[in-house]
Amino acid sequence: LHSRNVLLLLFLCLHSVQSRGEFIVKSRSTTARLAFAGGAGFGNSSSPTKKSKKKRKHGGFSELEPSPSSKNEDIVNEAPKLDRFGLPPPSEDDIFPPLPEGTELIAAAPEGPTFLKEIESAMKDHMPLAYECFDESGVERAPSPGNLPMKLKLLHKSPTVLSIENFFTANECDQTRQVTEKDAYEVSSKTFSPLATSKRTSTSWFCQFKSLPTLVAKATTRLGIPLEQMEEPQIVRYLQGQEFSWHYDEVPAIQLENGGQRIATLLVYLNTVHNGGGTIFKYLKDVNGEPLTVKPVQGSALLFFPAFANGQPDDRTLHKGEVASDTKWITQMWIHERHYKPVVPAGNSHTAAQEAINKVSGKLGYQ
């Protein structure tokens, strides 16, 4: 039964592949990988449609449903839910199994100042950062005139998760959101799988690099991220009640030709959400032993690494965007192993953005 379950799971998954790869199946041991954050390879096919399900009218019964007077009513109600093949649907642990025993998970040190040397040590297997831009306490050495200095904080040591306070100003957050009104490619982010707990209910805008020069300028000059390795930046809006459940940011093997694996995720919160809306890491704990949850605070950034510098995916970074009580806005980009060729919007390129990036860098005092 187990073998049959796995085979049927893989068969059905292969027929639920979406245009942006949000439910691509990838074999890793016996695990079916069903969800990752989309972006690479966008635009290859149209979005799938969902089959409509007719609701049973009040007082009526389908041919397969017993009437209330049926003697077998209690038996029917207590029977486990099965799929159309007569098999129990996969659980969350089937799709996202627990990590192997002995997997290294090292939380950050108890509350206190973060020292740059701690971050450098935690980052030894990841892409290098521009550490020279920060002092020994992780505080930006030369902040832009009138702006609060950025501050690096180690949220989790292994796998490495960093927060960056004051990455954007409030004005920069507002300007970023306004890009969705003029120069961005809007797509519905709604994705559902009948076989997985992963679903995404939000709206995304793929942006020109030149339309988000502040994001790119700060990522390149203050974090040392190479422009040519950046994937198309996105702006994402989650309305009240929307979410993005458990997923990986890594790219499936079939889509590695363009830039290789995603080795970093940079996410900036454009508004503060007081209840819900946090980014939660399934396997990680904070300094108090609670699930590591990064709350949306306007202008703060989150930096973590879905794969090591050598391209090996890190399953420990499984995460989700929890349901928000209010609208949540973020901007994000992924960084690849090597040169990435932008796909959307039409005409998007790293080279075309260089002039705008240089102009903003000058205004910020980065040149």
N, C-alpha and C positions, 0 to 999 in steps of 0.2 A: 504493500500500500504506500509505503514511504517513497519508493522509486517511482511509482505511478504518479504520486502527488507532485514530485519534483519535475517529472517530464511534462505533465500537463501545465504546471506553473510556467515552465520555460516556453512551452508552445504558445500559451495565451499571451505571455509577455511579448513574444516576437511579433504578435499581431496588434500590440498596443503601442508600438514605437511612434513617437511624435516627431514633428518636423524639426524641433530644436533639441531633440534628444532627451526629453525630460523623463522618459521611462525606457531608456536603453537597457537591454539586458547584457550583463557582463559577467562572465564566469570567474569567480574567485573561490577556489576550493569547491564547496557545494552551495555557495551563496548566490542567489539571484539578485543582482544589483539593479534596482528599478528606478531610482530617482537621483538626479543631480541637477544642480542649478544650470539652466540653459543659457545659451549664448553662442557657443561655437557651432559653426555649420548651419546657421540660421537661414531659412528661406528655401530649403530643399523640397518641401512639400506642403500641401495645405493642411490646416488643422483638422483633426478628426471631429466628427459630430457624434453626439451622444444619442443613443436610442431613447425615445420617449417611453415613459412608463405610465400607463393609465391607472388612475386611482380607482379603487372599487367604490361604487356609489353606496351611500348609506342604505342599508336594508337589503342590498343585493349580494349574491355570492357567485364566485366563479365556479366553473365545473370542477376545479381541483380543490376547492375549499369545502370543508365539511360545514354543515349548518350548525347553529348553536346547540341544536338538540342532539347532535351526533354523540354516540356513546364513546367515541374515540377522541373526544375533544381534549381531555386532559393529556392523552398520549401525544397528540399533535402539538399541543402547546409546549410540552416539555422536551420535544425532540430537538436535537442540535440543528443549527442552521447549516445547510449544505449548499454547495454550488450546483450548477446544472449537470455536473458530472457525478454528483452524489458524494463529493468530497468536502470535508470541512474547509472553509476559507482560511488562507494563511494568516497567522497572527503577526503582530508587530515583531516578535522575536524570530519568526521564520524569515522575515524580510530583512530585518536589521538585527542579526543574532548578537548575543553578548560577546564581548571581546574575549579572546583566549585567556585562560588563566595565566597569570604572570606578566600580562601586558603592562608596560611601564606607564604609569600615570602619576605625575608629580605635581601637586598643587603649588601655588606660589607661597612664599613665606607669609607668616601672619602679618596683619596690618602694620604698615610702617613704610618708610621711604624706599623707593625702588632705586637701586644703584645701577648705573649703566653697565658695569661689569657683569652683573647678574643677567642682564638682557643679552649681552654679547655671548655669554656662556650658553644660555638657552638657545641661541640662534646658530650655534656652530654647524648644524646640519642643514641650515636653510639659506636662502638668498641673503647676501650682505646688505646692511642698511648704512645710511650716511651717519655713522655714530659721531663723527667730528662736529656735527651740527648741534650736539647736546652735551651738557656738562655731566659731571660724575653722578648727579642726581637725576639725570634724564630730562632736564629742563632745557628748552631751546636757548642757545647761546645768544643769538641775534634775532629776536622777534621783529616782525614788521612794525614800523612806527605806529603807535597808538593801539596795537593789538596785544592781548595777553599772550605770554609765551606758551608754545606747545609743551606738553609734558608727557613723556612716555611712562607707562605703568605696566608691570608684568602681572597679568591676571592668572596665568597658568604657565608652569615651567615646561612640562613635557606631557602633551604637545604644547608648543609655545602659542600663547594667546596674549596679544598686547592691546592696550587701549591708548589713545592719544587725545588728551584733553586739549581743548581750544584749537582743534585742527581747522575749523571754519569759524568765522564770526557770524553773528546773527544775520547781518546784511548779506554775507556770502551764501548763507543757507537760502535766504529769500530769492536771491538772484538765480541760484541753481534751480529752484522750483519753477521759476518763470520760463526756463528754457523749454519746458513741456508745452508751452503755449505757442511756440513759433518754429523752432528748428530741431525737431526730434521725430523719430519714427515710432509711433504708438502701436503696441501689440497687447492683446489680452494675455494675461499670464495664467489664466485659469487652466489648471491641469488636474486631472483625476485619473486614477487607475483602479479598476475593479479588483485588482490583486494586491494593492499596496495601501499602506496607511498614508502615503505621501499625497498631498494635494496642495495646490497653490491657487489662491484666490486674490488676485491683485491686478494692477495695471502697470506695465513697464513701458518706458520710452528709451529706445536706443539713440544715443546722441553722437554728434560729430565731436571729435576731439577738440576742434577749434571753438565749439560752443560751450565747453566746460574748461576753459584755460586755467582757472584757479585750481580746480581739482588736480589737473595734470601738472601744473607748475609746482604745487606743493608736494605732490607725490615724487616728482623727479628731483627737485632741489633739496627738500627736507628729509626725504626717506631714501633717496638714491635709487629709485626704481627706473630702469631704462625705459624710455618712451616707446621704443620699437617692440617691447615685449608686452605692452598693454593691450588688453582686449577692449572692444568698444565700451565706453562708459555708459552706464544706465542710470535712469532715475525711476524709482519704483514707489507707487502709492498703494498703501493698504487702507481701505475704508474700515469703519467700525465692524468688527466681527470677522474680518478677513485674516488669512494666515498663510504660512508656508511651512508645512509640517516636515518631519525628518527627511533630510537629504544630504548628499555629499556635493561638494563643489568641484570635484575632480572631473576630468573629461574622459568619456569612454574611449577605449582603445581604437575604435573605428574612426575617431575624429581627431587623432593626434597629429595628423599631417600638418595642420596649420598651427605652428607655434609650439607643438608638444604639449606637455601636461601643464595644468594650472598649478603654480607653485605658491601663490599668495592670493588672498582675498582682502581687498581694502573696501571698507564700508563706512560711510559717513551718515550720521543721523541728522536730518534736516529740521526736525522739530522734537520737542520733548513730549513723551507720552507717559502719563503718571500711573496708569494702570494697564498692565499687560504690554504686549508689543515688544518684549525683550527678545534677544537672541540667546537661545539656550543650547548648550552643548550636552548631548545625551550622556556621555561617559565621564565628564569632568566635574570636579568639585571645586568650590571656592574655598577661601581660607577658613570658613566656618563649617565646612563639610556639607554644604548645601549644593544642589546642582548649579553649575556655573551659568549665571544669567547676566547678560550685559543689557542694562536698561537704556532705552533711547533718550539721550540727553542732547539737546540741540548743539551742533558744532563738534561733538566728540566723534572720534573715529575708532573703528575696530579693525585690527590687523591680525589675521591668522593664516595658517599654511596648510591647505588641503593636500599638499604633497611636499616631499623633501626637495632639496636643490637638484638632486639627481633624477627627479621625475617620479620617484616611487610614491604612490598615493598613501596617505595616512588615514586609515579608517577611524582613528580616534577622534577626528574632527567632525563626526556626524553631528548635525545641528538643525535647529528649526527656528522660525520666526513665530513666536506665540501670538495667539489672538489678541488684538488690541481693543481697548475700550473706546478708542478715538482714532481718528485718521493718523496714519504714520507715513512719513516721507523719508526716503533714504536715497543716496546716490552711491553707486558701487562700481568697482571694476575688478577684473581678475588679471593677474600677471602670469605670463607663460614662461616656459624654460628658455625659449629662443624667440626670434623674430616672428611676430604675429601679423597677418595680413587682415585688416579690417574688412568686414563683409557688408555691414549696414551702418547708417543709411548710405544711399548711393553717393559715391564720390568721397566717402570718408577716408582719411589717410593721416598717418602720423606727420608726414612732411608738410601737408597743407596746414597743419595746426601750429607749426613751429613759430611763425611770426606772432600769432596771438599769445602763445605761451611765453615768448620772450618779453612781450609788452607787459603782460601781467607780472612776470617775475621782476621786471624793473620797478613797477609800482610797489611791489611788496618788499623791495630792498634786497632781493636775492642776487642781484648782479653787481 
